[in-house]
């Protein structure tokens, strides 16, 4: 029993020999000093770091949800396919959102953010179209007038 205490960190393998009740014990000695590698503190450190990462991700998601749901002044009715409905329901059932409406608002908001360069180009083209319409109206007024 004392030998076991002195060889902390050793791996002991017990095998039962086929066709016999005899048990063979093999010991693989720990070649590292216990001060060089402390599994308990390493696991604890990894758990703390993982907790910090999860906490940071949760806070980030929480802020994104809060931002997406903060100013919902307009109602939009939309039809979705079965898969999209299933995903919305999963977000509600998980407790992340209170309703399908909240989940859809969040997804729309995040989709718009993700496609911001596209919307920038669209807005630029809309400004150009508005300018051209104005020029056309002015040229028609000049012809009539």
Secondary structure, 3 states (H helix, E strand, C coil): CHHHHHCCCCEEEEEECCCCCCEEEEEECCCCCCCCCCHHHHHHHHHHHHHHHHHHHHHHHHHHHHHHHHCCCCCCCCCCCHHHHHHHHHHHHCCCCCCHHHHHHHHHHHHHHHCHHHHHHHHHHHHHHHHHHHHHHHHHHHHHC
